[in-house]
Amino acid sequence: MAGKFELYTDKSGEYRFRLKSGNGEVIAISEGYSSKAAALNGIDSVRRNAADAEVVEA
């Protein structure tokens, strides 16, 4: 089963998204966005960039 993005409004009224794995585990939570459009742009950015993201140890 594929993962999914959940878009929601937090307690302060900001839009956020979380990425859940196929088993329902939360694997990423976004920053807060002032508009729904900005949060959707954030989701699009993760979709476009994550596949090629480099893994580095910090």
Order of alpha helices (4+ residues) and beta strands (2+ residues): beta-beta-beta-alpha
